[in-house]
């Protein structure tokens, strides 16, 4: 829509909000919070896979656990070894 294009081209809003992209906040190697995700595709103690808008995010490590999640954010704790994106 015209309004969505105007908002996404505006410098008034942060790009993560105006362009509907995911934001990953990593706290050391023990916690990652992902905002604006579309779902959890895989959940295991050594790998968690999230569906983002155009990508998948692979979080690998040991003793991984989802501390909480809601419609806006997921928080993953444990010993995080790597974070990788697959897709565009």
KELUM-590327 format. One line per field, with one value per residue: residue number from 1; residue in three letters; chain; x, y, z of N, C-alpha, C in turn. Coordinates in nm, 3 decimals, always signed. Example, Ala and Ser with C-alpha at 12.3 -4.5 7.8 and 13.67 -1.06 7.14 Angstrom:
2
pos [1 | 2]
code [ALA | SER]
unit [A | A]
nu [+1.319 | +1.285]
nv [-0.569 | -0.225]
nw [+0.780 | +0.708]
cau [+1.230 | +1.367]
cav [-0.450 | -0.106]
caw [+0.780 | +0.714]
cu [+1.320 | +1.290]
cv [-0.330 | +0.003]
cw [+0.780 | +0.787]
end
This chain:
88
pos [1 | 2 | 3 | 4 | 5 | 6 | 7 | 8 | 9 | 10 | 11 | 12 | 13 | 14 | 15 | 16 | 17 | 18 | 19 | 20 | 21 | 22 | 23 | 24 | 25 | 26 | 27 | 28 | 29 | 30 | 31 | 32 | 33 | 34 | 35 | 36 | 37 | 38 | 39 | 40 | 41 | 42 | 43 | 44 | 45 | 46 | 47 | 48 | 49 | 50 | 51 | 52 | 53 | 54 | 55 | 56 | 57 | 58 | 59 | 60 | 61 | 62 | 63 | 64 | 65 | 66 | 67 | 68 | 69 | 70 | 71 | 72 | 73 | 74 | 75 | 76 | 77 | 78 | 79 | 80 | 81 | 82 | 83 | 84 | 85 | 86 | 87 | 88]
code [UNK | UNK | UNK | UNK | UNK | UNK | UNK | UNK | UNK | UNK | UNK | UNK | UNK | UNK | UNK | UNK | UNK | UNK | UNK | UNK | UNK | UNK | UNK | UNK | UNK | UNK | UNK | UNK | UNK | UNK | UNK | UNK | UNK | UNK | UNK | UNK | UNK | UNK | UNK | UNK | UNK | UNK | UNK | UNK | UNK | UNK | UNK | UNK | UNK | UNK | UNK | UNK | UNK | UNK | UNK | UNK | UNK | UNK | UNK | UNK | UNK | UNK | UNK | UNK | UNK | UNK | UNK | UNK | UNK | UNK | UNK | UNK | UNK | UNK | UNK | UNK | UNK | UNK | UNK | UNK | UNK | UNK | UNK | UNK | UNK | UNK | UNK | UNK]
unit [A | A | A | A | A | A | A | A | A | A | A | A | A | A | A | A | A | A | A | A | A | A | A | A | A | A | A | A | A | A | A | A | A | A | A | A | A | A | A | A | A | A | A | A | A | A | A | A | A | A | A | A | A | A | A | A | A | A | A | A | A | A | A | A | A | A | A | A | A | A | A | A | A | A | A | A | A | A | A | A | A | A | A | A | A | A | A | A]
nu [+0.083 | +0.028 | +0.069 | +0.228 | +0.463 | +0.544 | +0.601 | +0.805 | +1.007 | +1.066 | +1.273 | +1.208 | +1.131 | +1.288 | +1.478 | +1.433 | +1.173 | +1.019 | +1.067 | +1.000 | +1.182 | +1.374 | +1.517 | +1.806 | +1.925 | +2.208 | +2.345 | +2.637 | +2.754 | +2.544 | +2.277 | +2.016 | +1.795 | +1.526 | +1.348 | +1.045 | +0.991 | +0.872 | +0.803 | +0.872 | +1.065 | +1.219 | +1.303 | +1.534 | +1.780 | +2.031 | +2.000 | +1.809 | +1.570 | +1.453 | +1.186 | +1.212 | +1.113 | +1.209 | +1.407 | +1.577 | +1.678 | +1.942 | +2.027 | +2.280 | +2.418 | +2.472 | +2.269 | +2.045 | +1.757 | +1.425 | +1.354 | +1.140 | +0.863 | +0.666 | +0.423 | +0.582 | +0.854 | +1.126 | +1.317 | +1.618 | +1.818 | +2.128 | +2.428 | +2.550 | +2.684 | +2.687 | +2.531 | +2.340 | +2.225 | +1.998 | +1.889 | +1.753]
nv [-0.118 | +0.236 | +0.382 | +0.203 | +0.198 | +0.464 | +0.473 | +0.278 | +0.400 | +0.615 | +0.808 | +0.842 | +0.627 | +0.342 | +0.112 | -0.164 | -0.178 | -0.039 | -0.180 | -0.438 | -0.639 | -0.896 | -0.882 | -0.956 | -0.995 | -1.048 | -1.181 | -1.223 | -1.557 | -1.693 | -1.622 | -1.536 | -1.310 | -1.289 | -1.079 | -1.018 | -1.261 | -1.547 | -1.805 | -2.120 | -2.367 | -2.592 | -2.752 | -2.829 | -2.956 | -2.913 | -2.770 | -2.504 | -2.388 | -2.108 | -1.953 | -1.685 | -1.384 | -1.399 | -1.582 | -1.851 | -1.902 | -2.054 | -2.173 | -2.299 | -2.516 | -2.614 | -2.757 | -2.595 | -2.393 | -2.269 | -1.985 | -1.805 | -1.721 | -1.521 | -1.351 | -1.148 | -1.186 | -1.417 | -1.584 | -1.740 | -1.953 | -2.092 | -2.272 | -2.116 | -2.185 | -2.115 | -1.898 | -1.893 | -1.791 | -1.893 | -1.858 | -1.576]
nw [+0.000 | -0.029 | +0.205 | +0.356 | +0.199 | +0.225 | +0.499 | +0.518 | +0.374 | +0.524 | +0.742 | +0.998 | +1.155 | +1.311 | +1.106 | +1.146 | +1.241 | +1.049 | +0.816 | +0.867 | +0.963 | +1.128 | +1.458 | +1.631 | +1.951 | +2.115 | +2.404 | +2.518 | +2.512 | +2.605 | +2.582 | +2.357 | +2.213 | +1.997 | +1.799 | +1.622 | +1.478 | +1.289 | +1.365 | +1.536 | +1.414 | +1.474 | +1.776 | +1.999 | +2.234 | +2.133 | +1.900 | +1.771 | +1.550 | +1.389 | +1.211 | +1.006 | +0.833 | +0.560 | +0.585 | +0.756 | +1.089 | +1.246 | +1.551 | +1.731 | +1.979 | +2.321 | +2.572 | +2.511 | +2.556 | +2.549 | +2.705 | +2.719 | +2.508 | +2.290 | +2.087 | +1.991 | +2.058 | +2.114 | +2.357 | +2.397 | +2.584 | +2.706 | +2.619 | +2.367 | +2.059 | +1.786 | +1.547 | +1.264 | +0.940 | +0.690 | +0.366 | +0.190]
cau [+0.000 | +0.101 | +0.111 | +0.339 | +0.583 | +0.586 | +0.660 | +0.931 | +1.107 | +1.083 | +1.384 | +1.154 | +1.122 | +1.401 | +1.461 | +1.379 | +1.029 | +0.955 | +1.085 | +0.954 | +1.293 | +1.398 | +1.627 | +1.865 | +2.003 | +2.289 | +2.408 | +2.746 | +2.727 | +2.447 | +2.138 | +1.980 | +1.654 | +1.494 | +1.221 | +0.983 | +1.010 | +0.745 | +0.771 | +0.977 | +1.061 | +1.282 | +1.336 | +1.610 | +1.881 | +2.153 | +1.970 | +1.677 | +1.557 | +1.344 | +1.148 | +1.204 | +1.031 | +1.265 | +1.521 | +1.572 | +1.789 | +1.986 | +2.100 | +2.337 | +2.494 | +2.448 | +2.168 | +1.961 | +1.621 | +1.349 | +1.317 | +1.003 | +0.832 | +0.533 | +0.404 | +0.682 | +0.994 | +1.164 | +1.443 | +1.682 | +1.931 | +2.211 | +2.564 | +2.534 | +2.809 | +2.681 | +2.403 | +2.355 | +2.105 | +1.987 | +1.786 | +1.794]
cav [+0.000 | +0.362 | +0.416 | +0.116 | +0.245 | +0.589 | +0.442 | +0.205 | +0.492 | +0.724 | +0.798 | +0.869 | +0.501 | +0.251 | +0.025 | -0.294 | -0.166 | +0.006 | -0.277 | -0.569 | -0.733 | -0.952 | -0.824 | -1.053 | -0.935 | -1.158 | -1.147 | -1.318 | -1.685 | -1.762 | -1.582 | -1.462 | -1.272 | -1.259 | -1.007 | -1.019 | -1.392 | -1.602 | -1.935 | -2.212 | -2.483 | -2.706 | -2.720 | -2.935 | -2.904 | -2.877 | -2.683 | -2.442 | -2.322 | -2.011 | -1.904 | -1.541 | -1.347 | -1.454 | -1.666 | -1.935 | -1.878 | -2.176 | -2.148 | -2.428 | -2.513 | -2.721 | -2.727 | -2.483 | -2.397 | -2.147 | -1.928 | -1.759 | -1.668 | -1.467 | -1.311 | -1.048 | -1.216 | -1.544 | -1.576 | -1.872 | -1.958 | -2.211 | -2.249 | -2.092 | -2.196 | -2.045 | -1.848 | -1.886 | -1.761 | -1.959 | -1.792 | -1.450]
caw [+0.000 | -0.034 | +0.341 | +0.395 | +0.128 | +0.286 | +0.629 | +0.502 | +0.320 | +0.619 | +0.836 | +1.131 | +1.229 | +1.293 | +0.990 | +1.184 | +1.256 | +0.927 | +0.707 | +0.912 | +0.971 | +1.260 | +1.535 | +1.723 | +2.058 | +2.171 | +2.530 | +2.534 | +2.447 | +2.690 | +2.560 | +2.237 | +2.201 | +1.858 | +1.785 | +1.490 | +1.414 | +1.241 | +1.421 | +1.578 | +1.324 | +1.541 | +1.914 | +2.063 | +2.327 | +2.060 | +1.786 | +1.761 | +1.421 | +1.385 | +1.080 | +0.995 | +0.718 | +0.436 | +0.620 | +0.876 | +1.180 | +1.313 | +1.674 | +1.771 | +2.103 | +2.417 | +2.675 | +2.468 | +2.606 | +2.527 | +2.834 | +2.697 | +2.375 | +2.269 | +1.948 | +1.953 | +2.091 | +2.173 | +2.431 | +2.402 | +2.676 | +2.703 | +2.569 | +2.224 | +1.983 | +1.658 | +1.493 | +1.118 | +0.862 | +0.560 | +0.288 | +0.125]
cu [+0.087 | +0.153 | +0.230 | +0.468 | +0.635 | +0.656 | +0.795 | +1.042 | +1.137 | +1.204 | +1.337 | +1.147 | +1.248 | +1.373 | +1.403 | +1.228 | +0.964 | +0.966 | +1.053 | +1.065 | +1.309 | +1.518 | +1.675 | +1.953 | +2.078 | +2.361 | +2.514 | +2.719 | +2.621 | +2.301 | +2.125 | +1.830 | +1.630 | +1.355 | +1.175 | +1.016 | +0.873 | +0.710 | +0.895 | +0.963 | +1.118 | +1.323 | +1.405 | +1.719 | +2.011 | +2.128 | +1.825 | +1.675 | +1.433 | +1.314 | +1.136 | +1.124 | +1.080 | +1.380 | +1.484 | +1.695 | +1.818 | +2.071 | +2.148 | +2.420 | +2.464 | +2.351 | +2.083 | +1.819 | +1.554 | +1.300 | +1.174 | +0.986 | +0.689 | +0.524 | +0.514 | +0.826 | +1.009 | +1.300 | +1.498 | +1.806 | +2.004 | +2.352 | +2.557 | +2.670 | +2.805 | +2.538 | +2.426 | +2.220 | +2.111 | +1.870 | +1.842 | +1.887]
cv [+0.124 | +0.400 | +0.333 | +0.158 | +0.374 | +0.564 | +0.375 | +0.294 | +0.607 | +0.700 | +0.820 | +0.744 | +0.419 | +0.152 | -0.111 | -0.290 | -0.136 | -0.095 | -0.420 | -0.674 | -0.782 | -0.883 | -0.930 | -0.978 | -1.047 | -1.107 | -1.252 | -1.444 | -1.764 | -1.727 | -1.508 | -1.435 | -1.233 | -1.197 | -1.017 | -1.149 | -1.449 | -1.740 | -2.014 | -2.338 | -2.609 | -2.662 | -2.841 | -2.875 | -2.865 | -2.788 | -2.632 | -2.367 | -2.233 | -1.974 | -1.752 | -1.508 | -1.412 | -1.550 | -1.762 | -1.905 | -2.007 | -2.137 | -2.283 | -2.412 | -2.633 | -2.669 | -2.604 | -2.503 | -2.265 | -2.098 | -1.874 | -1.724 | -1.618 | -1.423 | -1.216 | -1.093 | -1.358 | -1.524 | -1.717 | -1.861 | -2.089 | -2.174 | -2.237 | -2.095 | -2.117 | -2.003 | -1.831 | -1.859 | -1.838 | -1.896 | -1.665 | -1.370]
cw [+0.000 | +0.104 | +0.386 | +0.326 | +0.189 | +0.420 | +0.612 | +0.445 | +0.414 | +0.708 | +0.979 | +1.217 | +1.209 | +1.180 | +1.026 | +1.199 | +1.123 | +0.814 | +0.748 | +0.909 | +1.114 | +1.325 | +1.632 | +1.823 | +2.129 | +2.295 | +2.558 | +2.456 | +2.523 | +2.661 | +2.427 | +2.240 | +2.056 | +1.854 | +1.640 | +1.415 | +1.379 | +1.297 | +1.460 | +1.494 | +1.389 | +1.680 | +1.975 | +2.150 | +2.258 | +1.939 | +1.795 | +1.629 | +1.424 | +1.240 | +1.090 | +0.869 | +0.589 | +0.460 | +0.731 | +0.958 | +1.255 | +1.433 | +1.724 | +1.897 | +2.190 | +2.523 | +2.639 | +2.519 | +2.573 | +2.662 | +2.829 | +2.550 | +2.375 | +2.123 | +1.900 | +1.967 | +2.143 | +2.240 | +2.448 | +2.489 | +2.662 | +2.662 | +2.417 | +2.156 | +1.854 | +1.627 | +1.343 | +1.054 | +0.731 | +0.488 | +0.227 | +0.210]
end
